[in-house]
Amino acid sequence: MNTTPKMTITERNTKLHDLRLKQSKLKAELAWVEQEMWVVNDTYKNQDLDLFKEMFGDQVMVPTINYTYTDTPMAEEYYGG
């Protein structure tokens, strides 16, 4: 059973016209937001930044790793040590 009120063709056209205007405004706003996002990304990309320094700061101690490489017994057997 259809409980929605009946509308005339003029009411329908008016409603569709209003919705198309709203859609057009929202599309323009979306285009503006997308452009702003592009500007932000482009501005960031064109900066001369040291990403390591940005992530960890100036006072970072990078550890020195000293180790001796040894093959596995299987590699020594196969490759001759």
CNS distance restraints for C-alpha pairs under 8 A (distance, minus, plus):
assign (resid   7 and name CA) (resid  11 and name CA) 5.96 0.50 0.50
assign (resid   7 and name CA) (resid  12 and name CA) 6.52 0.50 0.50
assign (resid   8 and name CA) (resid  12 and name CA) 6.25 0.50 0.50
assign (resid   9 and name CA) (resid  13 and name CA) 6.05 0.50 0.50
assign (resid  10 and name CA) (resid  14 and name CA) 6.03 0.50 0.50
assign (resid  11 and name CA) (resid  15 and name CA) 6.07 0.50 0.50
assign (resid  12 and name CA) (resid  16 and name CA) 6.13 0.50 0.50
assign (resid  13 and name CA) (resid  17 and name CA) 5.98 0.50 0.50
assign (resid  14 and name CA) (resid  18 and name CA) 6.19 0.50 0.50
assign (resid  15 and name CA) (resid  19 and name CA) 6.19 0.50 0.50
assign (resid  16 and name CA) (resid  20 and name CA) 6.07 0.50 0.50
assign (resid  17 and name CA) (resid  21 and name CA) 6.27 0.50 0.50
assign (resid  18 and name CA) (resid  22 and name CA) 6.26 0.50 0.50
assign (resid  19 and name CA) (resid  23 and name CA) 6.04 0.50 0.50
assign (resid  20 and name CA) (resid  24 and name CA) 6.05 0.50 0.50
assign (resid  21 and name CA) (resid  25 and name CA) 6.30 0.50 0.50
assign (resid  22 and name CA) (resid  26 and name CA) 6.22 0.50 0.50
assign (resid  23 and name CA) (resid  27 and name CA) 6.11 0.50 0.50
assign (resid  24 and name CA) (resid  28 and name CA) 6.29 0.50 0.50
assign (resid  25 and name CA) (resid  29 and name CA) 6.24 0.50 0.50
assign (resid  26 and name CA) (resid  30 and name CA) 6.04 0.50 0.50
assign (resid  27 and name CA) (resid  31 and name CA) 6.15 0.50 0.50
assign (resid  28 and name CA) (resid  32 and name CA) 6.27 0.50 0.50
assign (resid  29 and name CA) (resid  33 and name CA) 6.27 0.50 0.50
assign (resid  30 and name CA) (resid  34 and name CA) 6.17 0.50 0.50
assign (resid  31 and name CA) (resid  35 and name CA) 6.18 0.50 0.50
assign (resid  32 and name CA) (resid  36 and name CA) 6.22 0.50 0.50
assign (resid  33 and name CA) (resid  37 and name CA) 6.22 0.50 0.50
assign (resid  34 and name CA) (resid  38 and name CA) 6.28 0.50 0.50
assign (resid  35 and name CA) (resid  39 and name CA) 6.22 0.50 0.50
assign (resid  36 and name CA) (resid  40 and name CA) 6.21 0.50 0.50
assign (resid  37 and name CA) (resid  41 and name CA) 6.23 0.50 0.50
assign (resid  38 and name CA) (resid  42 and name CA) 5.94 0.50 0.50
assign (resid  39 and name CA) (resid  43 and name CA) 5.92 0.50 0.50
assign (resid  40 and name CA) (resid  44 and name CA) 6.19 0.50 0.50
assign (resid  41 and name CA) (resid  45 and name CA) 6.03 0.50 0.50
assign (resid  42 and name CA) (resid  46 and name CA) 6.16 0.50 0.50
assign (resid  43 and name CA) (resid  47 and name CA) 6.60 0.50 0.50
assign (resid  49 and name CA) (resid  54 and name CA) 7.43 0.50 0.50
assign (resid  50 and name CA) (resid  54 and name CA) 6.14 0.50 0.50
assign (resid  51 and name CA) (resid  55 and name CA) 6.08 0.50 0.50
assign (resid  52 and name CA) (resid  56 and name CA) 5.98 0.50 0.50
assign (resid  52 and name CA) (resid  57 and name CA) 7.50 0.50 0.50
assign (resid  53 and name CA) (resid  57 and name CA) 4.61 0.50 0.50
assign (resid  53 and name CA) (resid  58 and name CA) 5.90 0.50 0.50
assign (resid  56 and name CA) (resid  60 and name CA) 6.60 0.50 0.50
assign (resid  71 and name CA) (resid  75 and name CA) 5.92 0.50 0.50
assign (resid  71 and name CA) (resid  76 and name CA) 6.21 0.50 0.50
assign (resid  71 and name CA) (resid  81 and name CA) 7.34 0.50 0.50
assign (resid  72 and name CA) (resid  76 and name CA) 6.34 0.50 0.50
assign (resid  73 and name CA) (resid  77 and name CA) 6.17 0.50 0.50
assign (resid  74 and name CA) (resid  78 and name CA) 6.11 0.50 0.50
assign (resid  75 and name CA) (resid  79 and name CA) 5.67 0.50 0.50
assign (resid  75 and name CA) (resid  80 and name CA) 7.50 0.50 0.50
assign (resid  75 and name CA) (resid  81 and name CA) 6.87 0.50 0.50
assign (resid  76 and name CA) (resid  80 and name CA) 4.99 0.50 0.50
assign (resid  76 and name CA) (resid  81 and name CA) 3.74 0.50 0.50
assign (resid  77 and name CA) (resid  81 and name CA) 6.50 0.50 0.50
